[in-house]
Amino acid sequence: MSQPLVAARRMTARPGEFALACGQHTFGVRPWDDGVLQLTWETDADLPASPAALPATGSPPVALEVRELPDGWRLLDPRLGLRLHTNPFAVELKTPTGETLFGPIQAAMEAGKLVLTGPLAQGDRCYGLGEKPGYLDRIGRSYTMWNTDNTGPHVETADAMYQSIPFLITWHAGRACGLLFDDPGCTRFDLGHTDPEAWRYEADGPGLRLFVIAGPTPADVLRRYAKLTGHMPLPPRWALGLHQSRWSYDSAQEVLDVATEYRNRGIPADVIHLDIAYMDGYRVFTWDPKAFPDPAGLTAKLAARGFRAVTIVDPGVKVDPGFPVFDTCRALGLNVRLPDGAPFVGEVWPGDCVFPDFSRVETRHWWGQHHQALLDAGIAGIWNDMNEPSVFQGPAVPRMDQTMPPEARHGPPGADVPHRQAHNLYGFHMSQATREGLLALRPNQRPFVISRAGYAGIQRHAMVWLGDNHSIWTHLEMNVAMCLGLGLSGVSFVGPDVGGFMGDTEAELLVRWHQAGALTPFFRNHSALGTRRQEPWTFGEAVEALCRQAIELRYRLLPALYTAFWACSVDGLPIMRPLWLMHPDDPATEGLFDQYYFGNDLLVAPVTRPGQTHRLVYFPAGRWVDFHTGEVLTGPGRQVVEAPLDRLPLYVRAGAVLPLGPVRQSTDEELEVLSLRIFPGPRLAGLWYDDDGQSLDHTRGAFNVWRFDGAWVGNTLDLALTREAEGYGSPTRRAEVRLPAEAAPRDVSFAGERVEGWRHSDGLLSIPLFLVGGSLKVSW
C-alpha cells in the first residue's frame, strides 16, 4: 500500500540549507557545488556518506533563496530552482526563471521502501543509466540496478549488467537536467514502461540521496557530473594501443609466441593480457610454477618485443590454510562475514573462497600491498574481474544466484551493512583498492586498472569493458550503443571485446569489429575458452591484411586520440560521444546509436551488419570530409556512403587540423615528426596534447599543449602554431603540414621566413617545419 509523504512544517537547517518534516522523513536541500543540489529523504538514521560523490568544493557563492508560498515553498540558487508542494509532498525541478526541468516528483512509502514517481510528457527523453543494452533513449523500458555476471546475449531486452550507475540525463522542452539517485542497493527505474505517461523509481530502503545537476545543455550536465563524481585520470599512453587477450594463454611460451607473431607480421600492438591460467590453482597474486616458471623473464622478453603484460586479479581468495593471502585475510578479519560473524564462503574459480571486504580502508590497504609481487614480476596493469561480486555457489549460497547472500555483512564489526545495500559498491571499492595500491607501490607511475563491475564514480578508479559479449553481429551493433550509454554516465574509457568473447567469430565479423574497435577508447581482442582463435591472422592473409589496416589506422590517429583522452580528463565530456550530446537541438540525433564522435572532430560510422558495402550516415550541420578519399559532404541530412570491407566510414569536421603520426609497432617508438593534416574549411582549428605518456609528472605541469588556429580564404591559407602550455621536453621537434591542393603554391612561409623543401604531388601539399611557435602562410 502506498503512503504519500505530506510536508508538515519547515525545520531548522544549517545556514544556506533547507529542511522539512515529512511524516517520519526529513526532506533536506543542500547546495553542493555550482549547479548541483543535494536532495535527501531521510528517516531517523542518517544516510551513509556517498562514495560516488567527491566532497563538496566549498560553500556555493550564493545560499538558497527561500520564498514561502500558500501551498509550499520556492527555492532558488543561481542555476536551479525547486518548487515544493505540501500535500501531497512533491518537488518540481525548475530553472531559476521558472521553466520546468523535471517533475513534479512525488514521494511515498511502499513496504518500507521509498518510491518516487512523476509524469512524462510527450517528447521527453532520458539517457544514461550506465551499462545497459538497448538504445540510447531509455524511455519505454524498466531497469534494475544490480551488478550481475550476465553471460546471456546482451541484447536490448537484457537488464542487469556488470555496472550499475543510477544517473539520468533528462531532456524536457529543450533543456537538460542530471539526476544521480545515489543508492548502491538494488534499485529500479520504470521510465514509461508500465505507464507511458509516468516514471517510477524504487529505492532499496526508506531513504535516498538525489543529486540534481543543472544544464541547460547535456554537455553542461556532464561537466558538472564529472566534477561531482570525479574525472577520468589520464591513462598511460600504452593503454591506448591494441591489447591482445584470450581465456587463456596457457603458458609463457604461448604468450611469447603470440607476441612474436604480431611483430613478425608487422601488426601494431602494445599489450598482452594474462587470464586466470597464469595463476597457481587460481590463487590470487601467484604464478603457476610449471606453465609460468619465470614471470620476470617473461615480461622482460615481452618488453624487448615492445609489449606490456596485464594480469587478471579476481576477489575470491582460496580457502587454503598456509596460503599467505588467505591466512592474513582470516587473521585480520578483513573478509565479508555472515550475520553470525563467520566468514562468508562461496565458490569461484579456485573452489571455496573468502572475499575481502573492500568497503574498509584497512582491507583496501592490505589488498593494495599484495600487488607488489606482480609488479616485481614486471606486470604493467591489473584487470579486476568477477567483482560484481560473482559467486557460483557454496555453503551460504545454495541457489545459483551468482552473488553473495543479501544478509552477508560488509564494514567493521558493529557498523556493518548488509550485502543487499552494499552490493553495487563491491567492484567500485575493489578498483579503488587496486588503484591506490599501485599508486603507493609505484608513486610516479600512472596506474592502469580495468574493472568489470562498478558504480557511479568508477571512472576515477578504473576503466571498464563490457564483459562477456558474444561473437555475433547483434553484439557488435549493441556494443557501440552500450559504450555511448556509459559515456553519458560519466564513464569514458570503455570498450567491448573485439571479435566477441563467447562463441566462434567469423572472418567478416572480425574485420568489422577491428574497424569499430580502432575508434573506441579501449581496443582489445579477447575470446573465451573453447572458442575459435581470433588473433588477426587466424583467418588467412586477406583477413589479416584488413585487420592490420584497421589497427594501423588507430596507431596513425594516436596523437589525436591521446589528445581526446586528455580533454576528457580535464572537462569530463566523454571521448566517444553520441551525436545528440553535441547537437541536442537537432531532433534527428535523439535516437542515433550506431554512429558517434570520437572527440570533437572525428565522425565514426562503423558497419555493423553482415554483407554491407554501403551504409546510411547522418551528417550534422556543416561540411564533413571523408578521411580516406577527401570527398566533402554537407549536412544536416542522411546520405548513403560506400563502405567496402576494407574501409571504416570515417569523416572529419571541415576546418579541423588533425594531429597524426606514422604507423608504429608500439607506442614506445618515439614520435619524431608530427603530421598536421588539414581538412579544408574557412576556419581552421586543432589541438595537440603531449607528455611523457607514463608518469604523473603531467599533474605537476610537465606537458605541452599546442593550438592550431587559422583561416583558409580564397587562395591564402594562414595557420598559427601556438604552444599554450610548455612544461615537457618533447622528443617531437618537427612537424609536417599536409593539405589537399590542386596546384603547387606560389609562396610558402613560416614565421616570416620562406620555407624550402615542400612537396606537391598527386593533389597533396606537404610542408616540413620545425615544431615552434609561428604562423604558416601559403599562397597560390
WOSUL-V162206 format. One line per field, one symbol per residue. ss: DSSP state (H for helix, E for strand, C for the rest). burial: b if it has 24 or more other C-alpha atoms within 12 Angstrom, else e. Layout:
ss=???
burial=???
This chain:
ss=CEEECCCCEEECCCCCCEEEEECCEEEEEEEEECCEEEEEEECCCCCCCCCCCCCCCCCCCCCCEEEEECCEEEEECCCCEEEEECCCCEEEEECCCCCEEEEEEEEEEECCEEEEEEECCCCCEEEECCCCCCCCCCCCEEEEECCCCCCCCCCCCCCCCCEECCEEEEEECCEEEEEEEECCCCEEEEECCCCCCEEEEECCCCCEEEEEEECCCHHHHHHHHHHHHCCCCCCCHHHHCCEECCCCCCCHHHHHHHHHHHHHCCCCCCEEEECHHHCCCCCCCCCCCCCCCCHHHHHHHHHHCCCEEEEEEECEEECCCCCHHHHHHHHCCCECECCCCCECCEEECCEEEEEECCCCHHHHHHHHHCCHHHHHCCCCEEEEECCCCCCCEECCECCCCCCCCCCCEECCCCCCEEHHHHHHHHHHHHHHHHHHHHHHHCCCECCCEEECCEECCHHHCCEEECCCCECCHHHHHHHHHHHHHHHCCCCCCEECEECCCECCCCHHHHHHHHHHHCCCCCCEECCCCCCCCCCCCCCCHHHHHHHHHHHHHHHHHHHHHHHHHHHHHHHCCCCEECHHHHCCCCHHHCCCCCCEEECCCEEEECCCCCCCCEEEEEEEEEEEEECCCCCEEEEEEEEEEECCCCCCEEEEECCEEEEECCCCCCCCCCCCEEEEEECCCCEEEEEEEECCCCECHHHHCCCEEEEEEEEEECCEEEEEEEEEEECCCCCCCEEEEEEECCCCCCEEEECCEECCCCEEECCEEEEEEECCCEEEEEEC
burial=eeebbbbeebeeeeebbbbbbbbbbbbbbbbbbbbbbbbbbbbeeebeebbbbeebeeeeeebbbbeeeeebbbbbbbbbbbbbbbeebbbbbbbbeeebbbbbbbbbbeeebbbbbbbbbeebbbbbbbbbbbbbbbbbbbbbbbbbbbbebbbbebbbbbbbbbbbbbbbebbbbbbbbbbbbbbbbbbbeeeeebbbbbbbbbbbbbbbbbbbbbbbbbbbbbbbbbbbbbbbbbbbbbbbbbbbbbbbeebbebbbebbeebbbbbbbbbbbbbbebbbbbbbeeeebeebeebbebbbebbbbbbbbbbbbbbbbeeeebbeebbeebbbbbbeeeebbbbbbbbebbbbbbbbbebbbbbbbbbbbbbbebbbbbbbbbbbbbbbbbbebbeeeebbbbbbbbbbeeeebbbbbbbbbbbbbbbbbbbbbbbbbbbeebbbbbbbbbbbbbbbbbbbbbbbbbbbbbbbbbbbbbbbbbbbbbbbbbbbbbbbbbbbbbbbbbbbbbbbbbbbbbbbbbbbbeeebbbbbbeeeeebbbbbbbbbbbbbbbbbbbbbbbbbbbebbbbbbbbbbbbbbeeeebbbbbbbbbbbbbbbbbbbbbbebeebbbbbbeebbbbbeebebbeeeeeeebbbebbbbbbbbbbbbbbbbbbbbbbbbbebebbbbbbbbbbbbbbbbbbbbbbbbebeeeebbbbbbbbbbeeeebbbbbbbeeeebebebeebbbbbbbeeebeebbbeeeebeebeeeeeebbbbbbbbbbbbbbee
